[in-house]
Amino acid sequence: MNPAPTSAPIRTGADLLCESLLAQGVDHCFANPGTSEMHFVAALDRQPRMRCVLGLAEGVVTGAADGYARMAERPACTLLHTGPGLANGLANLHNARRAFTPVVNIVGDHATVHAPFDAPLAADIEGLALPMSNWVGRSAAAEGLGELAAEAVQQALAPPGRIATLILSADHSWSPATAQPPAARERPRAQVPDEHALAAAAAALRRPGAVLMIAGPALRDEGLNLAARVSATTGARLITQQANARVERGLGRVMIDRVPYVVDHALAKLADTRCLVLVGAKAPVGFFAYPGKPGSMLPAGCPVIVAAAPHEDGVAALRELAASCGAAPEAHRPLLASARDLPLPAGALNAAAVVRTVAALLPEDAIVCDESVSSGRDFFELSWHAARHDYLQLTGGAIGLGLPLATGAALAAPGRKVVTLQADGSAMYTLPALWTQARERLDIVTVIFSNRRYAILHGEYAQVGAGAPGANARRLFDLVDPELDWVALARGMGVVAERADSAERFNALFAAALKQAGPFLIEARI
């Protein structure tokens, strides 16, 4: 006897939402769903074009969406469970917002008919979303979810890149929908910089003591080469922000310097600045306030000229500046990184040895995700002479981004080796990202700077004038009693892991890890 035929599933609002995201070019969903999102999950199940990636914590989900979009140059969507799920992911949405990363959040909510009961997970989702979002929309009916999805993607893509949060009521997700997904919309373009601002910037760059600071898309090859031509022609010093979303670096590329993190070092580097011209960048300020030290890193009274704001076309601005100053096509050649002998270190393993080995052995076209915090600061200058690579940083200061950032970057750029420079303390915030890397078979080498302490907090304690840390302070700064066993932690997540306590051992492990496929973690005991 044949079983009764199964009726075709009813097309729902969730189907319309999913179809509309795909139509707008969103084909990766980083998710940690719950009951309110089950109909959206069912819709995803009917769409094999959508790659669904599970994160075991919401900070992994939002951080991976950040890394994906930085490399793919288009948004992924996240799927988060009600207000508390969104709240768990807010720290890395803060980082994404500071990086101008396009992200579309889908946040499930209770059905509208259930809202009056004030169920345990009920929350002010709009109130939670707004501080880390540039746009927040809420579903009004199943039939409107296509247009709402298209609007969310447009909002996320608006230059320089924004966070869009769409709140999806469960009953709108499960209700029938007959509307068709909107056609793909044209990507919003960056605004043309103001010609008067560009003229003022061109004049200022010719004056003694001028500094040209660039950020955003200007940190890719075309923008870097244009900026270097302007610098070489005018004599203006070229620099970038302390932390950036993505920089193209390595042999044959422009050796751009950056503002140091430490206030005294930043003040010294910028002490001779007589005028600052910004292209997509923000004027440098201290990360924190310190007793007796200024908040701005510029000399008092230093004028700041915005040639192009972050939402404007910085590369177009640099083209105009290069033309205005008469920069020759090859003027930037002296500023390009050349080959440099980087011998592998030997003996005791320390942070300097780790970064030297990474710079020396880094493969061509790698992606480096840097959340080494204090331990890896020497890498930046050394990596001018490494193989060509993309360099992704922690932009918003909310630690716990490194592991998920690498996860998303690897998904966006299959075939490229990803290297994560990761401080041990901040890695614990989003440790489950290692499980996602193992499940997705991602080609990531994670280097843990295992100094068993929040080293940066020891430095900050001194910087604020608090003296030497005593017993209570050390209990808040040091990761001992017990120490973290990174090999065991990684293996427990399905990641191959080994430990190095000498430079020679680290050299061998890093070289071996680069040759293997799949995730590999090295605990560097420094």
Backbone hydrogen bonds, N-H to C=O, Kabsch-Sander energy under -0.5 kcal/mol:
donor,donor_aa,acceptor,acceptor_aa,energy
13,G,175,S,-2.1
14,A,173,S,-2.2
16,L,12,T,-2.1
17,L,13,G,-2.5
18,C,14,A,-2.7
19,E,15,D,-3.0
20,S,16,L,-2.2
21,L,17,L,-2.2
22,L,18,C,-2.1
23,A,19,E,-2.2
24,Q,20,S,-1.4
25,G,22,L,-1.8
26,V,21,L,-2.7
27,D,25,G,-0.8
29,C,51,R,-3.0
30,F,77,C,-2.7
31,A,29,C,-0.6
31,A,53,V,-2.8
32,N,79,L,-2.4
37,E,34,G,-1.6
38,M,35,T,-1.7
41,V,37,E,-2.4
42,A,38,M,-2.3
43,A,39,H,-1.8
44,L,40,F,-2.4
45,D,41,V,-2.0
46,R,42,A,-0.7
46,R,43,A,-0.9
47,Q,44,L,-1.8
50,M,47,Q,-1.9
51,R,27,D,-2.9
51,R,49,R,-0.6
52,C,50,M,-0.6
53,V,29,C,-2.9
53,V,51,R,-0.5
55,G,31,A,-2.4
60,V,57,A,-1.0
61,V,57,A,-1.5
62,T,58,E,-2.6
63,G,59,G,-1.8
64,A,60,V,-2.5
65,A,61,V,-1.9
66,D,62,T,-1.6
67,G,63,G,-2.3
68,Y,64,A,-2.7
69,A,65,A,-2.1
70,R,66,D,-2.2
71,M,67,G,-1.4
72,A,68,Y,-3.2
73,E,69,A,-2.0
77,C,28,H,-2.6
78,T,104,V,-2.3
79,L,30,F,-2.1
80,L,106,I,-2.7
81,H,32,N,-0.6
82,T,80,L,-0.9
82,T,108,G,-0.7
83,G,121,L,-0.5
85,G,81,H,-1.9
86,L,82,T,-2.1
87,A,83,G,-2.8
88,N,84,P,-2.2
89,G,85,G,-0.9
89,G,86,L,-1.0
90,L,87,A,-1.2
93,L,89,G,-1.2
94,H,90,L,-2.4
95,N,91,A,-1.6
96,A,92,N,-2.1
97,R,93,L,-2.6
98,R,94,H,-2.1
99,A,95,N,-1.6
100,F,97,R,-0.9
101,T,96,A,-2.6
103,V,101,T,-0.6
103,V,162,R,-2.0
104,V,76,A,-1.9
105,N,103,V,-0.6
105,N,164,A,-3.4
106,I,78,T,-2.3
107,V,105,N,-0.6
107,V,166,L,-2.7
108,G,80,L,-2.3
108,G,106,I,-0.6
109,D,168,L,-2.4
114,H,111,A,-1.5
115,A,111,A,-1.0
117,F,114,H,-1.7
118,D,115,A,-1.8
122,A,119,A,-2.3
125,I,123,A,-1.6
128,L,124,D,-1.9
129,A,125,I,-2.7
130,L,126,E,-2.6
132,M,129,A,-1.2
133,S,129,A,-0.6
133,S,130,L,-1.2
134,N,163,I,-2.8
135,W,163,I,-1.4
137,G,165,T,-2.6
139,S,167,I,-2.7
144,G,141,A,-0.9
145,L,142,A,-1.7
148,L,144,G,-2.0
149,A,145,L,-2.2
150,A,146,G,-2.3
151,E,147,E,-2.3
152,A,148,L,-2.3
153,V,149,A,-2.3
154,Q,150,A,-2.2
155,Q,151,E,-2.7
156,A,152,A,-2.2
157,L,153,V,-2.2
158,A,154,Q,-0.9
161,G,158,A,-2.1
162,R,156,A,-2.6
164,A,103,V,-2.8
164,A,162,R,-0.6
165,T,135,W,-2.6
166,L,105,N,-3.5
166,L,164,A,-0.5
167,I,137,G,-3.1
167,I,165,T,-0.5
168,L,107,V,-2.7
168,L,166,L,-0.6
169,S,167,I,-0.7
170,A,109,D,-1.6
172,H,169,S,-0.6
173,S,169,S,-1.5
174,W,170,A,-2.0
175,S,171,D,-1.5
177,A,11,R,-2.0
191,Q,311,H,-1.6
198,L,194,D,-2.0
199,A,195,E,-2.1
200,A,196,H,-2.3
201,A,197,A,-2.2
202,A,198,L,-2.7
203,A,199,A,-2.0
204,A,200,A,-2.1
205,L,201,A,-2.3
206,R,202,A,-0.6
206,R,203,A,-0.8
207,R,204,A,-1.6
210,A,207,R,-1.3
211,V,275,C,-2.3
212,L,237,R,-3.6
213,M,211,V,-0.6
213,M,277,V,-3.0
214,I,212,L,-0.5
214,I,239,I,-1.9
215,A,279,V,-1.8
218,A,215,A,-1.2
219,L,216,G,-2.3
220,R,217,P,-1.5
224,L,220,R,-3.0
225,N,221,D,-2.8
226,L,222,E,-2.4
227,A,223,G,-2.8
228,A,224,L,-2.5
229,R,225,N,-2.1
230,V,226,L,-2.2
231,S,227,A,-2.7
232,A,228,A,-2.9
233,T,229,R,-1.9
234,T,230,V,-2.6
235,G,231,S,-2.4
237,R,210,A,-2.3
239,I,212,L,-2.4
240,T,257,D,-1.7
241,Q,214,I,-0.6
247,V,391,Y,-1.6
248,E,219,L,-2.3
249,R,247,V,-0.6
249,R,389,H,-2.8
251,L,386,A,-2.4
252,G,337,A,-2.8
253,R,250,G,-2.2
255,M,335,L,-2.8
256,I,254,V,-1.7
257,D,238,L,-0.7
259,V,240,T,-1.6
266,A,262,V,-2.4
267,L,263,V,-2.9
268,A,264,D,-1.9
269,K,265,H,-2.3
270,L,266,A,-1.9
271,A,268,A,-0.8
273,T,270,L,-1.8
274,R,209,G,-3.1
275,C,209,G,-1.2
276,L,303,P,-2.5
277,V,211,V,-3.0
278,L,276,L,-0.5
278,L,305,I,-3.0
279,V,213,M,-2.5
280,G,308,A,-3.5
286,G,295,G,-3.1
293,K,290,Y,-2.2
297,M,284,P,-2.2
302,C,299,P,-2.0
305,I,276,L,-3.1
306,V,304,V,-0.5
307,A,278,L,-2.0
307,A,305,I,-1.0
308,A,278,L,-1.6
312,E,309,A,-2.1
313,D,191,Q,-2.7
314,G,312,E,-1.2
317,A,313,D,-1.8
318,L,314,G,-2.1
319,R,315,V,-2.0
320,E,316,A,-2.0
321,L,317,A,-2.4
322,A,318,L,-2.6
323,A,319,R,-2.2
324,S,320,E,-2.7
325,C,321,L,-2.0
326,G,323,A,-0.9
327,A,322,A,-2.5
331,A,328,A,-1.8
333,R,330,E,-1.6
335,L,332,H,-2.0
336,L,333,R,-1.8
337,A,253,R,-3.0
349,L,501,D,-0.6
350,N,348,A,-0.5
354,V,350,N,-2.0
355,V,351,A,-2.3
356,R,352,A,-1.8
357,T,353,A,-2.2
358,V,354,V,-2.3
359,A,355,V,-2.4
360,A,356,R,-2.4
361,L,357,T,-2.4
362,L,358,V,-1.5
365,D,388,R,-2.1
366,A,363,P,-1.3
366,A,388,R,-0.9
367,I,417,K,-2.4
368,V,390,D,-3.3
369,C,367,I,-0.6
369,C,419,V,-2.6
370,D,368,V,-0.6
370,D,392,L,-3.0
371,E,369,C,-0.7
371,E,421,L,-3.3
375,S,372,S,-1.6
377,R,374,S,-1.1
379,F,376,G,-1.7
380,F,377,R,-0.8
382,L,378,D,-1.6
383,S,379,F,-2.7
384,W,381,E,-1.2
385,H,382,L,-1.8
386,A,383,S,-1.0
389,H,249,R,-2.4
390,D,366,A,-2.1
391,Y,247,V,-2.6
392,L,368,V,-3.4
392,L,390,D,-0.5
393,Q,244,N,-1.4
394,L,370,D,-0.9
395,T,393,Q,-0.7
399,I,397,G,-1.0
405,L,401,L,-3.0
406,A,402,G,-2.2
407,T,403,L,-1.6
408,G,404,P,-2.5
409,A,405,L,-2.4
410,A,406,A,-2.4
411,L,407,T,-1.6
412,A,408,G,-1.8
413,A,409,A,-1.5
416,R,413,A,-1.7
418,V,443,D,-2.2
419,V,367,I,-3.0
420,T,445,V,-2.9
421,L,369,C,-2.6
421,L,419,V,-0.6
422,Q,420,T,-0.8
422,Q,447,V,-2.8
423,A,371,E,-2.4
424,D,449,F,-1.3
427,A,423,A,-1.4
428,M,424,D,-1.0
428,M,425,G,-0.7
429,Y,426,S,-1.1
430,T,426,S,-0.5
430,T,427,A,-0.8
431,L,428,M,-0.7
433,A,430,T,-2.1
434,L,431,L,-2.2
435,W,432,P,-0.6
436,T,432,P,-1.5
437,Q,433,A,-2.3
438,A,434,L,-2.2
439,R,435,W,-2.8
440,E,436,T,-2.5
441,R,438,A,-0.9
442,L,437,Q,-2.4
444,I,442,L,-1.7
445,V,418,V,-3.0
446,T,444,I,-0.6
446,T,520,F,-2.8
447,V,420,T,-3.3
447,V,445,V,-0.5
448,I,446,T,-0.6
448,I,522,I,-2.8
449,F,422,Q,-2.8
449,F,447,V,-0.6
450,S,448,I,-1.4
450,S,524,A,-2.2
451,N,449,F,-1.6
454,Y,477,F,-3.8
455,A,453,R,-1.5
457,L,454,Y,-0.9
458,H,454,Y,-1.2
459,G,455,A,-1.7
460,E,456,I,-2.6
461,Y,457,L,-2.3
462,A,458,H,-1.4
463,Q,459,G,-2.3
464,V,460,E,-2.2
465,G,462,A,-1.5
466,A,461,Y,-2.1
474,R,470,G,-2.7
475,R,471,A,-1.7
476,L,472,N,-0.9
476,L,473,A,-0.9
477,F,473,A,-0.9
478,D,474,R,-2.6
479,L,452,R,-1.9
480,V,478,D,-1.0
484,L,479,L,-0.6
486,W,484,L,-0.9
489,L,485,D,-2.4
490,A,486,W,-2.5
491,R,487,V,-2.5
492,G,488,A,-2.2
493,M,489,L,-0.7
493,M,490,A,-1.2
494,G,491,R,-1.5
495,V,490,A,-2.5
496,V,519,P,-1.1
498,E,521,L,-2.0
500,A,523,E,-2.9
503,A,347,G,-3.0
506,F,502,S,-2.3
507,N,503,A,-2.8
508,A,504,E,-2.1
509,L,505,R,-2.4
510,F,506,F,-3.0
511,A,507,N,-2.1
512,A,508,A,-2.2
513,A,509,L,-2.8
514,L,510,F,-1.9
515,K,511,A,-0.7
515,K,512,A,-0.8
516,Q,512,A,-0.7
516,Q,513,A,-0.9
520,F,444,I,-2.3
521,L,496,V,-3.0
522,I,446,T,-3.1
523,E,498,E,-2.6
523,E,521,L,-0.5
524,A,448,I,-2.5
524,A,522,I,-0.9
525,R,500,A,-2.7
525,R,523,E,-0.9
526,I,450,S,-1.1
526,I,524,A,-1.0
